[in-house]
Amino acid sequence: MKTFELRNAHFDRLCNTPGLMWLGQNTNHFDPHPSVIQAVKDALDDGSYHAYAPPAGFQKLRALIVQDLGLSDTDATAFVTDGAVEALYNVCSRVCAPDTDFVTTDPSWSWPMQFARQAGSRVVELPIFDAAQGYKLTPAQLAAAVGPKTRVIYLVDPNNPLGTCHTADEIRAFAEIARSVGAYFIHDATYAQFADDFVPAYRFYPEKAIVTYSFSKWLGLAGMRLGAVVASPDIIEMVANAPPNNLGSNVLSQRAAIAGLETKDAWFPQIKQRLRRNQAAVADAVSRVPGLTVLVYPSQANLLVIDVAAADIKPEALVAAYDERGIMIRQGTYHTKRFGHRFVKVSLSVPEAWADAFCELLPAMVERARDIDVPAQLF
Ligand SMILES: Cc1ncc(COP(=O)(O)O)c(C=O)c1O
């Protein structure tokens, strides 16, 4: 069978598993604010979905996105997309080119690397899976890797899967390095809302910083596909020129997003607290199992990375063991060939009962992983 069929069958099975506990894709499974659901119902009732939305998104939503990134005092502007992945596809297709370098970290998020390769760029992955550098890119590392051929620096911040977040000084230093070689700086802010102190690169590099934004994680709209590109009016003009979807993103999703942003201050702090509570429960459970370690704690994203190498089990085996119990977690090889054999990722913006089920099963699942058949292909 073709790989795409296998991948699709895999996710179709997961989507059709009743009661599956989704601890693998960093999606958010907490109930949203009631106004978010109401906004979707209203848009269905009033029939506004019969018309296309404006090509760059509803004006109100565009302004709220810029505000959410703390950039209302700048000239940054938003272009709404069908998820952050479409934003990244659009930007990479526009700015990557043959005989140029696309510099990112290892681990990072792999799809933009695919987009860059498809556009002819060479992908350079800088290793950050190292406690000595706090599991983060350093300015010295980036400075040594860039040159006249560097077209793009792509930084996932907070990092998926590591959960580290850069300081304002670090982002400023990266922006200066990008400016020194004239590179675009794609700042993937998919997990920004879970961090305590996120600073968008646009603050320091308005000419060529491009921030990508998602509603899948903090607002829990993964299946409703909504995100954005935020950049200077000149860059958005380029992005808007031939986008994959020029007919406006889903009207229902946009109404939900407006309601979510308008009420965010009233409810999102509680979501963060519940996420941190789940992180604490998992960190405690991991500390009781010999050979397992949580690498970054507390995590600045809605996930935790667990190093399993010293327990002498394969991440894929642990994923398969949990799968038998209706819990989805993710193997490290989804993110990185170089370090993926060492860790699993557990997403924790989920009901407390799901996180607790993961914790209770952990010792038994590690034993089960020792003699389970590892699936030939995992996605
Ligand atoms: C770093 C990163 N960027 C982008 C995305 C895609 O987000 P969206 O669902 O908004 O397309 C993901 C999804 O997991 C991600 O981890």
The ligand as an SDF file (V2000), in Angstrom:
LIG
                    3D

 16 16  0  0  0  0  0  0  0  0999 V2000
    5.2120   23.8030   15.2070 C   0  0  0  0  0  0  0  0  0  0  0  0
    3.9230   23.6440   14.5100 C   0  0  0  0  0  0  0  0  0  0  0  0
    3.5850   24.5030   13.5450 N   0  0  0  0  0  0  0  0  0  0  0  0
    2.4160   24.3950   12.8990 C   0  0  0  0  0  0  0  0  0  0  0  0
    1.5220   23.3830   13.1980 C   0  0  0  0  0  0  0  0  0  0  0  0
    0.2320   23.2960   12.4240 C   0  0  0  0  0  0  0  0  0  0  0  0
   -0.7680   24.0150   13.0480 O   0  0  0  0  0  0  0  0  0  0  0  0
   -2.2350   24.1360   12.4090 P   0  0  0  0  0  0  0  0  0  0  0  0
   -3.0600   23.0510   13.0170 O   0  0  0  0  0  0  0  0  0  0  0  0
   -2.6940   25.5070   12.7900 O   0  0  0  0  0  0  0  0  0  0  0  0
   -2.1010   23.9550   10.9370 O   0  0  0  0  0  0  0  0  0  0  0  0
    1.8400   22.4580   14.1850 C   0  0  0  0  0  0  0  0  0  0  0  0
    0.9090   21.3520   14.4890 C   0  0  0  0  0  0  0  0  0  0  0  0
    1.1820   20.4630   15.2230 O   0  0  0  0  0  0  0  0  0  0  0  0
    3.0600   22.5940   14.8570 C   0  0  0  0  0  0  0  0  0  0  0  0
    3.4210   21.7550   15.8350 O   0  0  0  0  0  0  0  0  0  0  0  0
  1  2  1  0
  2  3  1  0
  2 15  2  0
  3  4  2  0
  4  5  1  0
  5  6  1  0
  5 12  2  0
  6  7  1  0
  7  8  1  0
  8  9  2  0
  8 10  1  0
  8 11  1  0
 12 13  1  0
 12 15  1  0
 13 14  2  0
 15 16  1  0
M  END
$$$$
